[in-house]
Amino acid sequence: MLRLLFFLVVACALAWIAVWVVNHPGVVVVQWLDQELILSVGTVIAVLLAFAALAVVLFEVLRVFLGLPSRFRRSRSRRHQVRGYQELTSGLMAAAAGDLSAARTHHRQAERLLPDNGSLLLLQAQTAQLEGKEEIAHLKFRQMLDRRDAEFVGLRGLLAQAMKTGDHDEALTLARRAYRRSPTTPWVLTTLFELLARAGKWDEALPLVDELQAQKLLDAAQAKHKKGVLHHLLATTLRNQDRTADALVQARRAVKAAPGFAPGVAQAGELAQQAGRRRLALQLLEEGWRSQPHPDIARVYAQIDANETASQRLKRIETKLVPLNPTSPETLVLQAELAMQAGEWGTARSRLEAALGANPTARVYRLLAEVERQSGGNPAKVQEWLARATDAEPDRTWVCDDTGEVLPSWQPLAPSGRFDAVHWATPPKLAALLSAEETTYILPRDSEADPARGHPAQTAAGDPAKVHAAAAE
């Protein structure tokens, strides 16, 4: 629309000038030597316009002619560049496919056509890796760090090499540099977080959880759980430094972020007890049991009063802890074990029989066998319960998500090396048969666990009598 208006304005202006010239005739006299030329004004204007048009045409022709060599050179360079990028792309694809011969061929062509391209260093590095020349590949990745267009790719290559060789300190340095270069790239965030966790730098890893969630690499539940684990580990570090007050602050943050994370709840209760805040310790443990019953929580809760008898302990837990999650199998087993320590075999048997209706694990049958043995029951019944334990579902324990390996306690790094890959779960049955340990709730008075790591008490499953050795004291 604007162009049409402009055209109309210009056309009207030219028409007005033409009419004005016609209405105001005149002549132009040109004298040259002995000649005199008389022309009308309109003719002079037409001649001048013709000369102007001819001059423009001649100028353009001359410009095109003189610019032919440079345009030829640019066109040739462009063709070489396009071909070079084609060779470079083909070489990178060949290297990714493991075709060493093709990668070498395309590399030579690309090096001839694109001698100063940063991507060529990547092709050289990948070709060297295919040839098994890791030193040359390392050198090429290092050279890429000096080029702005290739620095990020060089960092990733060096980082991969450092991880492959197990040089985690160098890998962490490179990951930090990559994070400064591109803090929102997913692989940078995940790699830096894992390396910081592997190095035990919990305080530096903690802020990255929010960034991982912002990039949708973690959902809200996963982010809260990882925050809880990291606060728990910070509390453990502070506790080992005898900074109980600061450790309790971090432990409470861990419980708030991940109330179902049993090691965090257990440690928070122990720290509150050490700080002389018994009521807070009970509150934290009870909230943890309400969220997710676990032997670690029960162990700390049961031992919070060292002077009470087994019967007093059973009564306290039945009054305070059991109502929070009365139908949970863990609650029923806890009552049974405490009743066994108090010598109340009828109560123990009733709780274990109730647990039989809730997908019982092997531990329930072993405890039933022990109740039958200790209460003077039929030996054949003892053997029957033990036989049923063999075929029952394995007891829940700490399992590595990556390898399926059964662990005696929770740990921040799984055997696979990944952070937060150990969870409380039912192991594969073969792994359970190979395991010779069983979680119990109550530790003997003269034994110790590692409360900072949330280790549960462990006893030999092969001899169920050992589970209750402390009750005889």
C-alpha positions as CSV (number, residue, x, y, z in Angstrom):
1,M,0.0,0.0,0.0
2,L,2.8,2.4,0.8
3,R,4.6,1.6,-2.4
4,L,1.4,2.4,-4.4
5,L,1.0,5.7,-2.6
6,F,4.7,6.6,-3.3
7,F,4.3,5.7,-7.0
8,L,1.2,7.8,-7.3
9,V,2.9,10.8,-5.6
10,V,5.9,10.6,-7.9
11,A,3.8,10.2,-11.0
12,C,1.7,13.2,-10.1
13,A,4.9,15.2,-9.5
14,L,6.3,14.3,-12.9
15,A,3.0,15.1,-14.6
16,W,2.9,18.5,-13.0
17,I,6.4,19.3,-14.1
18,A,5.7,18.2,-17.7
19,V,2.6,20.4,-17.8
20,W,4.5,23.3,-16.3
21,V,7.2,23.0,-18.9
22,V,4.7,22.9,-21.7
23,N,2.9,26.0,-20.4
24,H,6.2,27.9,-20.1
25,P,8.0,27.3,-23.4
26,G,11.5,28.5,-23.9
27,V,14.6,27.9,-25.8
28,V,18.2,27.0,-25.0
29,V,21.0,28.5,-27.1
30,V,24.2,26.6,-27.3
31,Q,27.2,28.3,-29.0
32,W,30.3,26.2,-29.8
33,L,33.1,27.7,-31.9
34,D,31.3,29.1,-35.0
35,Q,28.2,27.1,-34.5
36,E,25.0,28.0,-32.7
37,L,22.4,25.5,-31.7
38,I,18.9,26.6,-30.6
39,L,16.9,23.9,-28.7
40,S,13.6,23.9,-26.8
41,V,13.7,23.4,-23.1
42,G,11.8,20.1,-23.4
43,T,14.3,18.8,-26.0
44,V,17.2,19.7,-23.7
45,I,15.6,17.9,-20.8
46,A,15.0,14.8,-22.9
47,V,18.6,14.7,-24.1
48,L,19.9,15.1,-20.6
49,L,17.8,12.2,-19.4
50,A,19.0,10.1,-22.3
51,F,22.6,10.8,-21.5
52,A,22.0,10.1,-17.8
53,A,20.4,6.7,-18.6
54,L,23.3,5.9,-21.0
55,A,25.9,6.8,-18.3
56,V,24.2,4.5,-15.8
57,V,24.1,1.6,-18.3
58,L,27.8,2.1,-19.1
59,F,28.7,2.3,-15.5
60,E,26.9,-0.9,-14.6
61,V,28.5,-2.7,-17.6
62,L,31.9,-1.5,-16.5
63,R,31.3,-2.5,-12.9
64,V,30.2,-6.0,-13.9
65,F,33.2,-6.4,-16.2
66,L,35.7,-5.2,-13.6
67,G,34.1,-7.3,-10.8
68,L,34.3,-10.6,-12.8
69,P,37.6,-11.8,-11.4
70,S,36.7,-11.2,-7.7
71,R,33.3,-12.8,-8.3
72,F,34.9,-15.8,-9.8
73,R,37.3,-16.2,-6.9
74,R,34.4,-15.9,-4.4
75,S,32.3,-18.4,-6.3
76,R,35.3,-20.8,-6.4
77,S,35.9,-20.3,-2.7
78,R,32.2,-20.9,-2.0
79,R,32.2,-24.1,-4.0
80,H,35.3,-25.3,-2.2
81,Q,33.7,-24.4,1.1
82,V,30.5,-26.3,0.3
83,R,32.5,-29.3,-0.8
84,G,34.7,-29.0,2.3
85,Y,31.7,-29.0,4.5
86,Q,30.3,-32.0,2.7
87,E,33.6,-33.9,3.2
88,L,33.7,-32.8,6.8
89,T,30.1,-34.0,7.4
90,S,30.8,-37.3,5.7
91,G,34.0,-37.7,7.7
92,L,32.2,-37.1,11.0
93,M,29.5,-39.6,10.0
94,A,32.1,-42.1,9.0
95,A,34.0,-41.7,12.3
96,A,30.7,-42.0,14.3
97,A,30.0,-45.2,12.3
98,G,33.5,-46.5,13.1
99,D,34.6,-46.6,9.4
100,L,38.3,-45.7,9.8
101,S,39.2,-45.8,6.1
102,A,36.4,-43.5,5.0
103,A,37.1,-41.2,7.9
104,R,40.7,-40.8,6.8
105,T,39.8,-40.2,3.2
106,H,37.2,-37.5,4.1
107,H,39.6,-36.0,6.6
108,R,42.3,-35.5,4.0
109,Q,39.8,-33.9,1.6
110,A,38.3,-31.7,4.3
111,E,41.8,-30.6,5.5
112,R,42.7,-29.5,1.9
113,L,39.4,-27.6,1.4
114,L,38.9,-26.2,4.9
115,P,42.4,-25.8,6.4
116,D,41.3,-23.4,9.2
117,N,38.0,-24.8,10.3
118,G,37.4,-25.7,14.0
119,S,35.3,-28.7,13.1
120,L,38.2,-30.2,11.3
121,L,39.9,-30.6,14.7
122,L,37.0,-32.7,15.9
123,L,37.2,-35.0,12.8
124,Q,41.0,-35.3,13.5
125,A,40.3,-36.2,17.1
126,Q,37.7,-38.8,16.3
127,T,39.8,-40.3,13.6
128,A,42.7,-40.6,16.0
129,Q,40.4,-42.3,18.5
130,L,39.4,-44.8,15.9
131,E,43.1,-45.5,15.3
132,G,43.6,-46.0,19.0
133,K,45.8,-42.9,19.3
134,E,44.3,-41.3,22.4
135,E,47.3,-39.0,22.9
136,I,46.7,-37.4,19.5
137,A,43.0,-37.1,20.2
138,H,43.8,-35.5,23.5
139,L,46.0,-33.0,21.8
140,K,43.3,-32.1,19.2
141,F,40.7,-31.6,21.9
142,R,43.2,-29.3,23.7
143,Q,43.7,-27.3,20.5
144,M,39.9,-26.9,20.3
145,L,39.9,-25.1,23.6
146,D,41.7,-22.2,22.0
147,R,39.0,-21.7,19.4
148,R,35.7,-20.0,20.4
149,D,33.7,-22.0,17.8
150,A,35.1,-25.3,19.0
151,E,35.8,-24.8,22.7
152,F,32.6,-26.5,23.9
153,V,33.1,-29.6,21.8
154,G,36.7,-29.8,22.9
155,L,35.6,-29.7,26.6
156,R,33.2,-32.5,26.0
157,G,35.8,-34.6,24.3
158,L,38.4,-34.1,27.1
159,L,35.7,-34.7,29.7
160,A,34.8,-38.0,28.1
161,Q,38.5,-39.0,28.0
162,A,39.0,-38.1,31.7
163,M,35.9,-40.1,32.7
164,K,37.1,-43.1,30.7
165,T,40.6,-43.0,32.4
166,G,39.1,-42.5,35.8
167,D,40.6,-39.1,36.3
168,H,37.7,-37.6,38.2
169,D,39.5,-34.5,39.4
170,E,40.4,-33.5,35.9
171,A,36.8,-34.3,34.8
172,L,35.4,-32.1,37.5
173,T,37.6,-29.2,36.5
174,L,36.5,-29.6,32.8
175,A,32.8,-29.9,33.9
176,R,33.0,-26.7,35.8
177,R,34.5,-24.9,32.8
178,A,31.8,-26.3,30.6
179,Y,29.2,-25.1,33.1
180,R,30.6,-21.6,33.0
181,R,30.5,-21.8,29.2
182,S,27.0,-23.1,28.9
183,P,25.1,-23.5,32.2
184,T,21.8,-24.7,30.7
185,T,23.1,-27.5,28.6
186,P,21.6,-30.8,29.9
187,W,24.7,-33.0,29.6
188,V,26.7,-30.3,31.4
189,L,24.3,-30.1,34.3
190,T,24.0,-33.9,34.8
191,T,27.7,-34.5,34.4
192,L,28.7,-31.8,36.8
193,F,26.1,-32.9,39.4
194,E,27.3,-36.5,39.3
195,L,31.0,-35.5,39.5
196,L,30.3,-33.1,42.4
197,A,28.4,-35.9,44.2
198,R,31.2,-38.4,43.5
199,A,33.7,-35.9,45.0
200,G,31.6,-35.4,48.1
201,K,31.0,-31.7,47.4
202,W,27.4,-31.8,48.7
203,D,27.1,-28.1,49.3
204,E,28.2,-27.3,45.7
205,A,25.9,-30.0,44.2
206,L,22.8,-28.8,46.1
207,P,22.0,-25.6,44.0
208,L,22.3,-27.7,40.8
209,V,19.2,-29.7,41.8
210,D,17.0,-26.6,41.1
211,E,18.7,-26.1,37.7
212,L,18.2,-29.8,36.8
213,Q,14.5,-29.4,37.7
214,A,14.2,-26.1,35.7
215,Q,15.6,-27.9,32.6
216,K,13.1,-30.8,33.2
217,L,15.9,-33.3,33.8
218,L,14.3,-34.1,37.2
219,D,10.6,-34.0,38.1
220,A,9.5,-32.3,41.4
221,A,9.5,-35.6,43.4
222,Q,13.0,-36.5,42.2
223,A,14.3,-33.1,42.9
224,K,12.9,-33.1,46.5
225,H,14.4,-36.5,47.1
226,K,17.9,-35.5,45.9
227,K,17.7,-32.4,48.0
228,G,16.8,-34.5,51.0
229,V,19.7,-36.9,50.4
230,L,22.2,-34.0,50.0
231,H,21.0,-32.3,53.2
232,H,21.4,-35.7,54.9
233,L,24.9,-36.0,53.7
234,L,25.7,-32.4,54.8
235,A,24.4,-33.3,58.2
236,T,26.6,-36.4,58.3
237,T,29.7,-34.3,57.4
238,L,28.9,-31.7,60.1
239,R,28.1,-34.5,62.6
240,N,31.5,-36.0,62.0
241,Q,33.0,-32.6,62.8
242,D,31.2,-32.5,66.1
243,R,29.0,-29.6,65.0
244,T,25.8,-31.2,66.3
245,A,23.7,-28.0,66.2
246,D,24.5,-27.3,62.5
247,A,24.1,-30.9,61.7
248,L,20.6,-30.9,63.2
249,V,19.6,-28.0,61.0
250,Q,20.7,-29.8,57.9
251,A,19.1,-33.0,59.1
252,R,15.7,-31.3,59.6
253,R,15.9,-29.8,56.1
254,A,16.6,-33.4,54.8
255,V,13.4,-34.7,56.6
256,K,11.4,-31.7,55.2
257,A,12.5,-32.3,51.7
258,A,12.3,-36.2,51.8
259,P,10.2,-37.4,54.7
260,G,10.2,-40.9,53.3
261,F,14.0,-41.2,53.2
262,A,14.7,-43.4,56.3
263,P,18.4,-42.7,56.8
264,G,17.7,-39.0,56.9
265,V,14.9,-39.4,59.4
266,A,16.9,-41.7,61.6
267,Q,19.8,-39.4,61.7
268,A,17.6,-36.4,62.4
269,G,16.1,-38.3,65.4
270,E,19.6,-39.2,66.7
271,L,20.9,-35.7,66.3
272,A,17.9,-34.2,68.1
273,Q,18.4,-36.7,70.9
274,Q,22.1,-35.8,71.2
275,A,21.2,-32.1,71.3
276,G,18.9,-32.9,74.3
277,R,15.7,-32.3,72.4
278,R,13.9,-35.6,73.1
279,R,10.5,-34.3,72.1
280,L,11.8,-33.1,68.7
281,A,13.5,-36.4,68.2
282,L,10.3,-38.3,68.8
283,Q,8.3,-35.9,66.6
284,L,10.7,-36.4,63.7
285,L,10.8,-40.2,64.0
286,E,7.0,-40.4,64.3
287,E,6.5,-38.3,61.2
288,G,9.0,-40.4,59.3
289,W,7.2,-43.6,60.4
290,R,3.9,-42.1,59.3
291,S,5.3,-41.3,55.9
292,Q,7.2,-44.6,55.3
293,P,7.9,-47.2,58.0
294,H,11.4,-48.4,58.0
295,P,13.7,-50.5,60.3
296,D,16.2,-47.7,60.7
297,I,13.4,-45.4,62.1
298,A,12.2,-48.1,64.4
299,R,15.7,-48.8,65.6
300,V,16.3,-45.2,66.7
301,Y,12.8,-44.9,68.1
302,A,13.2,-48.0,70.2
303,Q,16.6,-47.0,71.6
304,I,15.7,-43.5,72.5
305,D,15.2,-44.4,76.1
306,A,18.1,-46.6,77.2
307,N,16.7,-47.2,80.7
308,E,13.4,-48.7,79.9
309,T,12.7,-52.4,80.0
310,A,11.6,-54.5,77.0
311,S,8.0,-54.5,78.2
312,Q,8.0,-50.7,78.7
313,R,9.5,-50.3,75.2
314,L,6.8,-52.4,73.7
315,K,4.1,-50.5,75.5
316,R,5.5,-47.1,74.4
317,I,5.8,-48.1,70.8
318,E,2.3,-49.6,70.7
319,T,1.0,-46.4,72.2
320,K,2.9,-43.8,70.1
321,L,4.3,-45.4,66.9
322,V,1.9,-48.2,66.0
323,P,-1.2,-46.0,65.6
324,L,0.6,-43.9,63.0
325,N,0.7,-46.8,60.5
326,P,-1.2,-49.7,62.1
327,T,-1.7,-51.9,59.0
328,S,1.8,-51.7,57.6
329,P,3.8,-55.0,57.6
330,E,6.7,-53.2,59.1
331,T,4.6,-52.1,62.0
332,L,3.4,-55.6,62.6
333,V,6.9,-57.1,62.5
334,L,8.2,-54.4,64.8
335,Q,5.5,-55.2,67.4
336,A,6.3,-58.9,67.0
337,E,10.1,-58.4,67.5
338,L,9.5,-56.2,70.6
339,A,7.1,-58.7,72.0
340,M,9.7,-61.5,71.5
341,Q,12.2,-59.4,73.4
342,A,9.7,-59.0,76.2
343,G,8.9,-62.7,76.2
344,E,5.3,-62.1,75.2
345,W,5.1,-65.0,72.7
346,G,1.3,-64.8,72.3
347,T,1.4,-61.2,71.2
348,A,4.3,-61.9,68.9
349,R,2.5,-64.8,67.3
350,S,-0.7,-62.8,66.8
351,R,1.2,-59.9,65.1
352,L,3.1,-62.2,62.8
353,E,-0.1,-64.1,61.9
354,A,-1.7,-60.7,61.0
355,A,1.4,-60.0,58.8
356,L,0.8,-63.3,56.9
357,G,-2.2,-61.6,55.3
358,A,-0.1,-58.7,53.9
359,N,2.1,-60.4,51.3
360,P,4.6,-61.7,53.9
361,T,8.3,-61.8,53.3
362,A,10.8,-64.4,54.4
363,R,11.5,-62.6,57.6
364,V,7.9,-63.1,58.8
365,Y,8.3,-66.9,58.4
366,R,11.7,-66.9,60.1
367,L,10.3,-65.0,63.1
368,L,7.3,-67.4,63.3
369,A,9.8,-70.2,63.4
370,E,11.7,-68.4,66.2
371,V,8.5,-67.8,68.2
372,E,7.6,-71.5,67.8
373,R,11.1,-72.5,69.0
374,Q,11.3,-70.1,71.9
375,S,7.8,-70.8,73.2
376,G,8.5,-74.6,73.2
377,G,6.3,-75.4,70.2
378,N,6.4,-78.3,67.9
379,P,9.8,-78.8,66.2
380,A,8.0,-79.9,63.0
381,K,6.2,-76.6,62.9
382,V,9.5,-74.7,63.2
383,Q,10.8,-76.6,60.2
384,E,7.6,-75.9,58.3
385,W,8.0,-72.1,58.9
386,L,11.6,-72.2,57.8
387,A,10.8,-74.1,54.7
388,R,8.1,-71.6,53.8
389,A,10.7,-68.8,54.4
390,T,12.8,-70.3,51.6
391,D,10.1,-69.9,49.0
392,A,8.7,-66.6,50.3
393,E,9.3,-63.1,48.8
394,P,12.7,-61.7,49.7
395,D,12.9,-59.1,52.5
396,R,13.2,-55.6,51.4
397,T,16.7,-54.2,51.7
398,W,19.0,-51.7,50.1
399,V,19.4,-52.5,46.4
400,C,21.5,-50.8,43.7
401,D,19.2,-49.7,40.9
402,D,21.8,-50.3,38.2
403,T,23.2,-53.6,39.2
404,G,20.6,-55.2,41.4
405,E,23.3,-55.8,44.0
406,V,22.1,-56.1,47.6
407,L,23.9,-53.8,50.1
408,P,24.1,-54.1,53.9
409,S,23.2,-50.4,54.3
410,W,22.4,-47.3,52.4
411,Q,25.2,-45.4,50.7
412,P,25.3,-42.3,48.6
413,L,27.2,-43.8,45.7
414,A,26.0,-47.1,44.2
415,P,28.5,-49.9,43.2
416,S,27.9,-48.6,39.7
417,G,29.3,-45.2,40.8
418,R,26.1,-43.3,40.3
419,F,24.8,-41.0,43.0
420,D,21.5,-41.8,44.7
421,A,21.0,-45.1,43.0
422,V,20.6,-47.2,46.1
423,H,17.0,-47.6,47.3
424,W,14.9,-49.6,49.7
425,A,13.4,-52.3,47.6
426,T,12.7,-56.0,47.1
427,P,15.8,-57.5,45.6
428,P,15.9,-60.3,43.0
429,K,15.3,-63.6,44.7
430,L,18.7,-65.0,43.6
431,A,20.4,-62.0,45.3
432,A,18.3,-62.4,48.4
433,L,19.4,-66.1,48.6
434,L,23.0,-65.1,48.3
435,S,22.6,-62.5,51.1
436,A,23.4,-63.8,54.6
437,E,22.1,-60.9,56.6
438,E,18.7,-59.7,57.9
439,T,17.5,-56.4,59.1
440,T,16.4,-56.2,62.7
441,Y,15.0,-53.3,64.7
442,I,16.7,-53.4,68.0
443,L,20.5,-53.4,68.5
444,P,22.0,-55.1,71.5
445,R,22.9,-52.5,74.1
446,D,26.7,-53.1,73.8
447,S,26.8,-52.8,70.0
448,E,27.0,-49.9,67.7
449,A,25.9,-48.9,64.2
450,D,26.9,-46.1,62.0
451,P,24.1,-43.6,62.7
452,A,25.5,-41.0,60.3
453,R,25.0,-43.3,57.4
454,G,21.7,-44.7,58.7
455,H,23.0,-48.3,59.0
456,P,20.5,-50.7,60.4
457,A,21.5,-53.5,62.8
458,Q,22.4,-56.7,61.1
459,T,22.3,-60.3,62.3
460,A,22.8,-63.7,60.8
461,A,19.6,-65.0,59.0
462,G,20.9,-68.5,59.2
463,D,20.5,-68.6,63.0
464,P,17.3,-66.7,64.0
465,A,18.1,-67.1,67.7
466,K,20.7,-64.5,67.3
467,V,18.0,-62.0,66.4
468,H,16.9,-62.0,70.0
469,A,20.1,-62.7,71.8
470,A,19.9,-59.3,73.5
471,A,16.5,-60.1,74.9
472,A,18.0,-62.7,77.2
473,E,20.0,-60.0,79.0
